[in-house]
Amino acid sequence: MPNWLMAVDHLYEIIGYAATVVLCLFTFFLGSIRERLVALVIALDGVTISAFDIYLDGWPRVWAISSKAVLLFVIYAGFSWRWPHTWLIVMTSLQFVDLLLVMAVVVDGSILISVNGLLRNVVGWLMLLTFAVGIVQTARANLMARVQPLPRCD
C-alpha cells in the first residue's frame, strides 16, 4: 500500500486537529476574552495530548492524561464560575464526561480502548460544536450591541 494511503487511517485525527486550529483562529478574530481563554485551553489540550501520545507509552500516558483531564475540568469549572454562560457550563459538563471516560479505563481494564476512544472523540466533537455556538453567540451579541435601534413612531 502506498505511504499516502496510510494517512487515511488517521484522517479523523487530521480533521479534528484542523477543526480545532480553525476554530481557535476564528475565536481570536470574533471572540471576547472568555472565548480566547477557552481557545487557549483547547489549543494547550491538543498539544499536550499529541505530546503524551508521542513521548509516553503505557500507564504513564494514562496517568498523564488523567491528571490533565482533572486539571482541565478545574479550569473549565473556574471559567464557568467566573462567566456563567450556558455554553461554558455545557463545555464543563462535557469535560467532566471526558474525565469519567479517561478514569473508566484506569479503573476497569475490560473496557475496550477503541470504544473508549470513540466515545472520547464524540465528546470532543460535541465540545468543539458547543464552543463554535458560543463564539457565534458572542459575535452576534457584539454585532447587535453596535447596531442602533430604529426610532419609534408613536
N, C-alpha and C positions, 0 to 999 in steps of 0.2 A: 504494500500500500504506500502511495507517495506520502512524503512528510507533510504536505499541506493539508491532506485529508485527516491527519491526526488532530488537527485543530478543531474539527467538528465535534470531537469528544468533549472538548472544553468550551464549546460555543456558549453554553449557558453562563459560564463564568465571565467570558469576554463581554457578553451583552450586559450582564449585571454590573461589571466594573464601568463599562461605557455609560450606562444609565446613571450610575452614581456620580461619575465625573460631570456629565452634562447637567444633572440636577444641582450639584454643588456650584457649578459655574453660573447656572441660571439664578441661584439663590443670591450670589454676590451682586447681581445686577438688579434684582427686583425685591429682595427680601429686606426685612428690618434686622435689628441687632439680634433678636432671638432666633430668627431663621438662619442667620450667618453663624451663630454659635452652634446651632444644631448641625449645620452643614459641616462645620469644622470637626465636630464629634463624629459624624458619619464618615468623613474622609479619614480621620485617625483610626476609626474602627476598621475600615477597609485595608489600610496599610498594615495594621497590626495583625489582622487575620492572614494577610499574604506573608508577612514575616514569620508568623508561627508555622504556617504550612511549609515554608522553605527551610527554616533553621531548626525546628523542633520535630521530634518524632515520638510517637507512642504516648505514654502517660504524661510526660512533661507538657505536651501540646494540649492535652485535655485540661490539665490544671491551669495552664496559662490562659486558655480560652475561658475557662470557668471564672477565674479571677477577673479577667477583662469584662466578662458579662456582668458580674456583680458591680464592678466599677461603673460601667455604662448605665446600669439600672439606677444607681445612686445619682449619677449626673442627670439623667432624664427626670428622675423624681425631683431633684433640686430645681431644674428648669420649670417643671410643672408647678412647683410650689411658688416660684417667682412669677411666672406668667401662666395663669390657669386658663389656657386656651384648650378647646376641645381636641384639636388635632394633636397637641403636645401631650395631653393626657392619654389619648389613644396610642401614641408612639411609646409612651412609658409602659402602658399595658402590654403592647406587643414586645417590648424589650424584656418584660418580665416573663412572657411566654417563651421567648428565646432562651432566657436564663433557665427556665424549667426544663426545656428540651436539652440544653447542654448538661445540666445536672442529672437528667434521667439516664444518660449514657454512663455517667460516672457511677451512679447508684446501681443500675441494673445492666449487667453485661449482656443480657439476652436480647436487648433491643438492637435491631439491625442498624448499622451506621448509615446505610443508604437510605433507609426510611427516615431516620432522624435528620439526615442531611436534606432530604426532600422537604420535610416539614419546616426546617430552619430556612430553606430557600423561600418557601411560601410566606413565612413570617417576614423575611427580609423584603420581599416584593411588596407586601402589604405596608410595611414601614415606609418604603420609598413612595408608594402611592399616597399614603397619608401625608407625607412630607410635601409632596407635589401639590396636594389640595391645600395645605396650609400656606404654601408660597403664593398660589393663585389667589387665595382668600385675602392675604395681606396686600398683595399688589392691587387687587380690586378695591379694597378699603382705602388704600392710599390714593388711588385714582378718583374715587368718589368724594374724598375729602377735598381734593383740588377743584372739583367741578362746582361752579357756583349754581345754587338753586335758582330756578326761574321765579320771577316776581309773581305774586298772587294778584289776580284780577278780581277783586271782590266788589 
